[in-house]
Amino acid sequence: MTQISNYIIKAWQVTSAWEVIAVIFAIAYLLLAIKESIWCWPAALISTLIYTFLFFDVNLYMESALQIFYIVMAIYGWVLWRHHSDEKQDLHISVWSITNHLIAISSVLVLVIVSGYFLQNNTDAMFPWLDSFTTWAAVITTWMVTKKILENWIYWLVIDSVAIYLYIQRDLYLTALLFTIYVILCFVGFYQWNKTYQLQNNKQLS
């Protein structure tokens, strides 16, 4: 019990106020995304701006660069998710074909090999291969979110599980806790989006 208490105290001591703020807005982003609320994107924007500097400070360069991509996607997502007077113009949840998934996964693997090798041999990056994997996989998956692809929740489940280990190793304990919550919410998100997707299909058939 004492060891657990000491671990919690240590984790809190190395947690910055900026990380707390970033985590709060990151949770807000995911909860709003589950509800398909357009306000998830401003929340994402604030969180990613903070994380850009936090990840760079702990030598997770790919993760830091990823936040810049997130910033662009937050703006892009806002544009795509805008509600129109004509409902037919709104973006609806859809699914990918097996071919699309194979292309996405293959692309991630190739990019991980290239960037992982470069980081390992040319920088002081920590965990270059895991850093590369979570980064490139997140690039693809974030784009899937902006397009409201249902399977994005399955991709995030894998990415977030790997990220938990990565962040614990760099003493980003609160962020690791955030991604543990993310893993749980991935199941909620998939259930909610799948429910909406089925309702869409039934509506089109009726």
Backbone bond lengths (Angstrom), bond angles and torsions (degrees), N, CA, C in turn:
res aa  C-N    CA-C-N  psi(-1)  N-CA   C-N-CA  omega(-1)  CA-C   N-CA-C  phi
1 M - - - 1.472 - - 1.525 110.46 -
2 T 1.351 114.98 -39.77 1.462 119.77 179.90 1.522 110.86 -64.92
3 Q 1.346 115.74 -39.35 1.466 119.78 178.96 1.523 111.49 -62.51
4 I 1.325 116.26 -40.76 1.467 120.55 178.65 1.521 110.27 -63.51
5 S 1.337 116.23 -43.74 1.468 121.21 179.53 1.525 110.79 -62.04
6 N 1.323 116.57 -43.04 1.467 120.94 178.95 1.527 111.00 -64.26
7 Y 1.331 115.99 -37.39 1.471 120.82 179.28 1.527 110.47 -64.77
8 I 1.331 115.54 -43.15 1.468 120.58 179.79 1.526 110.91 -64.61
9 I 1.353 115.33 -42.56 1.466 119.98 179.28 1.524 110.81 -62.77
10 K 1.339 115.74 -43.87 1.468 120.33 178.92 1.522 110.69 -62.34
11 A 1.315 115.99 -43.30 1.469 120.52 -179.63 1.520 111.03 -61.30
12 W 1.333 116.27 -41.38 1.464 120.09 -179.22 1.522 111.28 -69.16
13 Q 1.329 116.91 -35.83 1.460 121.19 -178.47 1.516 112.45 -65.12
14 V 1.321 117.31 -33.50 1.470 120.22 -178.64 1.531 111.94 -92.16
15 T 1.329 117.05 2.85 1.466 120.98 179.57 1.521 109.73 -91.17
16 S 1.318 116.41 125.60 1.462 121.04 -179.45 1.529 111.11 -88.68
17 A 1.317 115.28 161.70 1.464 120.43 177.75 1.522 110.63 -63.67
18 W 1.337 115.96 -34.52 1.461 120.19 179.47 1.525 111.24 -64.61
19 E 1.334 116.26 -37.98 1.460 120.03 178.38 1.523 110.56 -65.38
20 V 1.342 116.42 -38.18 1.465 121.07 178.14 1.526 110.09 -61.03
21 I 1.335 116.28 -46.01 1.466 121.25 -179.74 1.526 110.60 -63.49
22 A 1.343 115.76 -43.46 1.469 120.41 -179.74 1.522 110.89 -61.75
23 V 1.318 116.64 -41.04 1.467 121.01 -179.47 1.528 111.01 -65.91
24 I 1.328 116.93 -41.59 1.467 120.92 180.00 1.531 110.83 -59.32
25 F 1.323 115.69 -46.66 1.472 118.99 -179.57 1.531 111.40 -72.35
26 A 1.333 117.54 -29.24 1.464 120.27 177.55 1.526 110.75 -67.53
27 I 1.329 116.53 -40.20 1.466 120.22 176.63 1.523 110.39 -65.82
28 A 1.335 115.34 -41.61 1.467 119.93 177.92 1.518 110.52 -59.74
29 Y 1.342 116.29 -40.77 1.464 120.70 178.68 1.522 111.40 -57.99
30 L 1.318 116.87 -49.50 1.461 119.44 -174.85 1.523 112.00 -68.23
31 L 1.321 116.72 -41.02 1.465 119.93 178.59 1.524 111.33 -62.34
32 L 1.328 115.91 -39.58 1.465 120.30 178.77 1.530 111.04 -71.87
33 A 1.351 116.87 -34.66 1.466 120.74 178.12 1.527 110.85 -65.18
34 I 1.336 116.18 -38.84 1.466 120.18 177.94 1.522 110.45 -59.00
35 K 1.341 115.71 -36.59 1.462 120.92 -179.69 1.531 112.07 -85.33
36 E 1.326 116.60 2.24 1.475 122.78 -176.53 1.522 111.53 58.88
37 S 1.334 116.09 34.21 1.458 120.96 177.63 1.519 110.05 -85.55
38 I 1.308 116.60 131.64 1.466 121.40 -179.42 1.523 111.75 -63.38
39 W 1.362 116.64 -20.05 1.465 120.31 -178.51 1.525 112.11 -72.69
40 C 1.336 117.23 -4.33 1.470 119.15 174.73 1.525 110.55 -64.27
41 W 1.330 117.41 -29.75 1.459 120.39 -174.96 1.525 113.48 -73.17
42 P 1.352 121.06 -41.78 1.463 119.15 173.00 1.523 112.76 -61.46
43 A 1.344 116.61 -37.72 1.468 120.21 176.86 1.520 110.45 -62.50
44 A 1.327 116.26 -42.28 1.467 121.36 178.25 1.526 110.98 -62.96
45 L 1.323 116.12 -39.08 1.463 121.08 -178.73 1.527 111.42 -60.81
46 I 1.326 116.28 -46.34 1.470 120.48 -179.54 1.526 110.57 -64.45
47 S 1.326 116.11 -46.24 1.463 120.66 -178.89 1.525 111.71 -60.98
48 T 1.319 116.76 -45.46 1.463 120.11 -176.46 1.523 112.71 -69.64
49 L 1.320 117.31 -32.69 1.465 120.02 176.35 1.524 110.62 -59.86
50 I 1.313 116.04 -41.53 1.472 120.54 179.73 1.527 110.67 -70.54
51 Y 1.332 116.24 -44.66 1.455 120.23 -177.35 1.526 113.23 -66.66
52 T 1.310 117.68 -23.25 1.464 120.64 176.54 1.524 110.47 -55.44
53 F 1.332 116.27 -44.26 1.461 121.67 -178.75 1.531 112.11 -81.47
54 L 1.335 117.38 -35.72 1.462 120.83 -179.24 1.528 111.50 -62.97
55 F 1.326 117.11 -45.64 1.464 120.54 -178.36 1.530 111.77 -69.78
56 F 1.322 116.80 -36.75 1.462 119.83 178.24 1.521 110.25 -63.92
57 D 1.320 116.33 -36.02 1.458 121.95 -178.01 1.529 112.79 -66.43
58 V 1.351 117.01 -25.56 1.477 120.26 -179.90 1.528 111.46 -107.87
59 N 1.331 116.57 22.50 1.471 123.44 173.94 1.534 114.58 64.68
60 L 1.312 116.94 27.15 1.464 120.41 171.98 1.533 106.59 -100.39
61 Y 1.327 115.03 77.98 1.455 120.51 -169.69 1.529 113.00 -68.28
62 M 1.321 116.76 -38.88 1.455 119.27 178.67 1.524 110.84 -65.55
63 E 1.331 116.32 -39.83 1.465 120.25 177.72 1.523 110.35 -64.48
64 S 1.323 116.93 -38.15 1.465 121.07 178.60 1.526 110.64 -65.21
65 A 1.341 115.92 -44.73 1.467 120.37 178.13 1.521 110.65 -63.70
66 L 1.324 115.96 -34.66 1.461 120.77 179.71 1.525 111.21 -59.90
67 Q 1.331 116.25 -34.83 1.466 119.64 -178.65 1.529 112.09 -63.63
68 I 1.328 116.03 -31.78 1.466 119.75 176.79 1.524 109.49 -65.39
69 F 1.328 115.46 -41.04 1.468 119.89 175.51 1.520 110.29 -62.13
70 Y 1.343 117.08 -41.47 1.464 121.44 178.34 1.533 111.27 -59.01
71 I 1.322 115.54 -39.21 1.466 120.10 179.64 1.528 110.26 -60.25
72 V 1.341 115.21 -45.61 1.471 120.21 178.49 1.529 110.04 -63.59
73 M 1.338 116.98 -42.64 1.459 121.60 -179.13 1.528 111.88 -67.49
74 A 1.330 116.91 -30.93 1.466 120.24 177.69 1.532 110.03 -63.32
75 I 1.321 115.39 -41.23 1.472 120.41 177.85 1.527 110.05 -69.70
76 Y 1.331 116.05 -43.50 1.474 121.65 179.50 1.525 110.50 -63.36
77 G 1.331 116.23 -42.93 1.461 120.67 178.82 1.520 112.06 -61.69
78 W 1.332 116.25 -41.18 1.471 121.02 178.42 1.524 110.28 -58.88
79 V 1.337 116.02 -43.72 1.461 120.85 -179.29 1.529 110.73 -64.53
80 L 1.343 116.86 -44.80 1.464 120.47 -177.53 1.525 112.86 -69.48
81 W 1.324 116.95 -33.83 1.463 120.54 -173.93 1.521 113.82 -87.78
82 R 1.316 117.90 1.01 1.465 120.19 -179.98 1.524 110.57 -59.14
83 H 1.314 115.33 139.76 1.466 119.85 177.74 1.527 109.83 -82.41
84 H 1.306 115.25 141.06 1.464 120.84 179.78 1.529 109.95 -113.25
85 S 1.317 115.29 159.93 1.463 119.74 176.96 1.526 109.94 -65.39
86 D 1.332 115.68 -30.45 1.455 121.32 176.22 1.527 108.49 -96.63
87 E 1.318 118.13 112.61 1.470 122.73 -176.01 1.525 112.20 -59.58
88 K 1.328 117.78 -28.16 1.461 121.49 -178.44 1.536 111.60 -64.50
89 Q 1.341 116.47 -22.87 1.456 120.25 -179.84 1.527 112.29 -82.20
90 D 1.334 117.81 -14.70 1.460 121.54 -178.13 1.524 111.25 -69.71
91 L 1.317 115.41 151.19 1.451 121.27 179.11 1.523 110.11 -81.76
92 H 1.340 116.42 127.13 1.460 121.20 -179.01 1.525 110.69 -112.15
93 I 1.313 116.13 159.01 1.459 122.28 179.22 1.533 110.07 -66.48
94 S 1.332 115.76 136.85 1.466 120.74 179.12 1.531 109.24 -139.41
95 V 1.332 116.11 172.09 1.475 120.69 179.00 1.525 109.20 -121.09
96 W 1.335 114.59 156.85 1.454 120.66 179.18 1.523 111.38 -95.41
97 S 1.311 115.65 154.17 1.458 121.56 173.31 1.532 109.14 -78.87
98 I 1.327 116.92 164.95 1.463 121.79 176.73 1.527 110.38 -58.25
99 T 1.316 116.47 -37.84 1.471 121.31 179.73 1.521 111.22 -60.20
100 N 1.324 116.43 -44.88 1.464 120.61 179.14 1.524 111.59 -61.53
101 H 1.332 116.09 -40.54 1.462 120.17 179.39 1.525 110.99 -66.00
102 L 1.324 117.11 -41.12 1.466 120.96 179.30 1.521 111.05 -63.74
103 I 1.324 116.18 -40.59 1.469 120.59 178.36 1.524 110.18 -64.28
104 A 1.327 116.60 -43.67 1.466 121.55 -178.61 1.522 110.94 -63.79
105 I 1.325 117.06 -48.57 1.469 121.55 -178.00 1.526 111.00 -65.65
106 S 1.324 117.02 -42.08 1.468 120.88 178.82 1.529 110.93 -63.10
107 S 1.322 116.26 -40.97 1.463 120.85 179.28 1.522 111.05 -62.14
108 V 1.333 115.82 -42.72 1.465 120.41 179.22 1.522 110.49 -61.88
109 L 1.323 117.77 -45.73 1.461 121.75 -178.22 1.532 111.44 -61.09
110 V 1.326 116.68 -43.35 1.469 120.59 179.64 1.523 110.41 -63.86
111 L 1.324 117.05 -45.78 1.462 121.38 -179.38 1.523 111.87 -65.03
112 V 1.318 116.73 -36.62 1.474 121.07 178.17 1.528 110.28 -64.27
113 I 1.322 117.10 -43.15 1.469 121.36 179.99 1.530 110.44 -61.70
114 V 1.319 116.17 -44.78 1.471 120.78 -177.69 1.529 111.24 -67.66
115 S 1.329 117.02 -53.69 1.464 120.10 -176.08 1.522 112.15 -71.64
116 G 1.348 117.52 -35.20 1.450 120.75 178.44 1.521 111.28 -62.87
117 Y 1.325 116.27 -43.93 1.467 121.23 178.27 1.526 111.06 -63.21
118 F 1.329 115.76 -43.57 1.470 120.14 -179.41 1.526 110.69 -63.30
119 L 1.322 117.12 -47.34 1.464 120.80 -178.34 1.525 111.77 -64.32
120 Q 1.306 116.57 -40.10 1.462 120.49 -178.15 1.527 112.24 -65.50
121 N 1.315 116.59 -33.96 1.463 120.56 -174.67 1.521 114.97 -100.75
122 N 1.331 117.57 -9.56 1.467 118.70 -174.59 1.526 114.89 -130.22
123 T 1.320 118.31 -3.32 1.474 119.90 -178.50 1.522 110.18 -138.00
124 D 1.335 114.60 174.42 1.468 120.42 175.23 1.525 110.82 -98.89
125 A 1.330 116.20 24.89 1.468 121.50 -178.18 1.519 111.05 -59.59
126 M 1.330 115.65 140.16 1.448 121.35 175.70 1.530 109.55 -87.35
127 F 1.340 116.40 135.22 1.463 122.16 178.74 1.533 111.71 50.08
128 P 1.341 117.46 59.10 1.470 121.14 -175.17 1.524 114.58 -57.02
129 W 1.360 117.50 -34.98 1.458 119.99 -176.95 1.527 111.14 -75.70
130 L 1.323 116.57 -45.35 1.468 119.61 178.03 1.523 110.61 -66.86
131 D 1.338 115.45 -40.27 1.461 120.82 178.02 1.526 109.99 -59.23
132 S 1.329 115.90 -42.90 1.469 120.93 179.71 1.530 111.11 -66.46
133 F 1.344 115.63 -42.29 1.464 118.86 -178.98 1.522 112.01 -62.38
134 T 1.337 117.27 -51.40 1.465 119.54 -178.19 1.523 111.34 -63.08
135 T 1.337 115.51 -32.12 1.469 119.35 -178.87 1.521 111.96 -70.79
136 W 1.335 117.10 -55.72 1.468 119.83 -175.93 1.524 112.53 -68.57
137 A 1.335 116.42 -36.62 1.462 119.28 176.84 1.524 110.22 -64.60
138 A 1.328 116.13 -37.75 1.467 120.18 179.27 1.524 111.87 -68.94
139 V 1.333 116.70 -32.45 1.469 120.37 177.11 1.527 110.03 -59.77
140 I 1.335 115.29 -50.48 1.462 120.50 179.66 1.532 110.78 -62.32
141 T 1.323 115.56 -45.11 1.464 120.17 -173.98 1.518 112.19 -70.54
142 T 1.323 117.41 -36.22 1.468 120.25 176.84 1.525 110.71 -62.77
143 W 1.330 115.69 -40.39 1.465 119.65 176.38 1.525 109.96 -62.14
144 M 1.337 116.55 -37.43 1.465 121.00 176.93 1.528 111.10 -61.97
145 V 1.335 116.23 -38.32 1.469 120.01 178.93 1.521 110.57 -63.98
146 T 1.337 116.60 -44.31 1.468 119.29 -179.52 1.517 111.24 -61.28
147 K 1.344 116.67 -30.23 1.461 121.79 179.62 1.532 112.62 -91.06
148 K 1.342 115.79 -0.61 1.471 122.75 -178.38 1.531 112.36 57.61
149 I 1.338 114.91 48.87 1.464 121.15 174.81 1.531 107.79 -84.29
150 L 1.297 118.02 122.76 1.463 123.20 -173.94 1.523 113.40 -54.65
151 E 1.323 116.94 -42.83 1.468 120.89 -173.13 1.520 113.90 -70.41
152 N 1.336 117.37 -3.17 1.460 118.68 178.91 1.522 111.18 -56.73
153 W 1.338 117.43 -31.25 1.464 121.07 -178.46 1.523 111.36 -66.91
154 I 1.322 117.59 -33.36 1.466 121.16 178.04 1.526 110.17 -70.43
155 Y 1.323 116.27 -41.10 1.456 120.68 177.30 1.528 110.24 -61.42
156 W 1.346 115.70 -45.39 1.469 119.74 -178.79 1.518 111.52 -62.51
157 L 1.316 117.02 -33.21 1.459 120.92 179.88 1.530 110.57 -58.97
158 V 1.320 116.17 -42.70 1.467 121.04 178.94 1.528 110.62 -71.08
159 I 1.318 116.40 -47.70 1.473 121.33 -177.64 1.520 111.41 -60.51
160 D 1.317 116.58 -48.16 1.463 121.01 -176.58 1.527 111.65 -65.65
161 S 1.318 117.11 -34.47 1.466 120.65 178.64 1.529 110.76 -63.46
162 V 1.325 116.75 -41.79 1.465 121.26 177.79 1.528 110.29 -69.40
163 A 1.321 116.53 -39.27 1.467 121.55 -177.50 1.526 112.13 -63.23
164 I 1.314 117.46 -32.22 1.469 120.85 179.84 1.523 110.27 -56.55
165 Y 1.324 116.06 -48.92 1.471 121.00 178.99 1.527 110.40 -61.47
166 L 1.316 116.39 -43.16 1.462 121.98 -177.71 1.522 111.33 -59.95
167 Y 1.312 117.19 -44.65 1.462 121.33 -176.46 1.526 112.44 -73.97
168 I 1.313 117.17 -34.19 1.476 119.89 176.41 1.521 109.77 -62.75
169 Q 1.318 117.35 -40.12 1.458 121.79 -179.70 1.524 112.67 -65.25
170 R 1.320 116.83 -23.34 1.474 121.02 -179.93 1.530 111.75 -105.29
171 D 1.334 116.76 17.85 1.474 123.48 176.47 1.528 113.78 62.94
172 L 1.320 116.68 23.31 1.469 120.55 174.54 1.530 107.43 -94.50
173 Y 1.320 115.71 68.53 1.460 121.24 -170.74 1.527 112.80 -67.07
174 L 1.319 115.92 -40.00 1.460 118.48 -179.76 1.524 110.79 -66.78
175 T 1.320 116.17 -36.96 1.458 120.34 177.05 1.531 110.51 -67.88
176 A 1.330 116.75 -36.68 1.467 120.44 175.55 1.524 110.46 -62.60
177 L 1.334 116.08 -40.09 1.468 120.55 176.48 1.521 110.30 -64.47
178 L 1.335 115.87 -39.98 1.462 120.88 177.66 1.526 110.40 -56.86
179 F 1.329 116.34 -45.15 1.456 119.73 -177.11 1.524 112.06 -73.95
180 T 1.322 116.88 -22.94 1.461 119.97 172.02 1.527 109.34 -67.01
181 I 1.329 115.23 -41.15 1.471 120.60 175.63 1.526 109.93 -64.76
182 Y 1.348 115.41 -39.01 1.461 120.74 177.99 1.528 111.30 -58.05
183 V 1.346 116.18 -43.26 1.462 120.40 -179.51 1.527 110.36 -57.69
184 I 1.316 115.65 -43.76 1.474 120.58 179.06 1.530 110.45 -65.37
185 L 1.338 115.89 -43.76 1.455 120.11 -177.66 1.533 112.41 -70.73
186 C 1.328 116.99 -19.30 1.465 119.58 175.73 1.527 110.50 -61.04
187 F 1.325 116.03 -39.46 1.462 119.86 177.71 1.528 110.72 -65.67
188 V 1.337 115.04 -40.81 1.468 120.27 179.04 1.525 110.06 -65.27
189 G 1.344 115.75 -45.01 1.452 120.49 -179.69 1.514 112.61 -61.31
190 F 1.333 116.45 -44.78 1.467 119.91 179.75 1.527 110.34 -62.91
191 Y 1.322 116.91 -43.66 1.472 120.71 179.81 1.526 110.91 -60.86
192 Q 1.338 116.14 -45.81 1.462 120.14 -176.87 1.523 111.79 -67.89
193 W 1.340 116.67 -44.68 1.469 120.12 -179.71 1.520 110.98 -68.09
194 N 1.330 117.56 -37.82 1.457 120.61 179.09 1.526 110.37 -65.17
195 K 1.327 115.86 -38.66 1.465 120.95 177.24 1.525 110.53 -61.23
196 T 1.328 116.07 -45.02 1.462 121.21 178.32 1.520 110.67 -64.96
197 Y 1.337 116.22 -40.35 1.469 121.29 179.83 1.523 111.09 -62.06
198 Q 1.332 116.96 -42.24 1.464 121.19 178.65 1.528 110.98 -65.41
199 L 1.327 116.35 -38.85 1.465 120.45 178.07 1.522 110.91 -64.90
200 Q 1.340 115.87 -38.81 1.466 120.52 176.85 1.524 111.22 -59.98
201 N 1.327 114.85 -46.20 1.470 120.13 -179.09 1.523 111.48 -63.89
202 N 1.325 116.30 -42.73 1.468 120.33 179.68 1.521 110.91 -64.77
203 K 1.325 115.75 -36.17 1.466 120.50 179.81 1.524 110.41 -67.26
204 Q 1.346 115.44 -39.52 1.475 119.73 179.96 1.525 111.46 -68.43
205 L 1.337 116.54 -32.72 1.456 120.54 -178.05 1.527 112.47 -78.64
206 S 1.339 116.27 -25.09 1.470 119.77 -177.12 1.517 111.98 -81.54
